[in-house]
Amino acid sequence: MAATANDNDASMRLRLLIRSPEETALAAAALAGLLNGGDVVSLEGDLGAGKTCFTAGVVRALGGTAHVT
């Protein structure tokens, strides 16, 4: 997994290169630990890139049980 971040005022842009579902879950849990109420996360990627898998990982890390589709 590789990451880069650029600070721009109150926003941050982070680009991740994730190579497996296991890395996706780890990255999602790490991000979940940094989130505060009101934070907004935008995911970009081609179909099949892992956006839903990442979102499900964040939900699980935050204690949610909802099925993510």
Secondary structure as UniProt FT lines:
FT   STRAND          2..8
FT   TURN            9..10
FT   STRAND          11..17
FT   HELIX           21..32
FT   TURN            33..34
FT   TURN            37..38
FT   TURN            47..48
FT   HELIX           51..61
FT   TURN            62..63
//
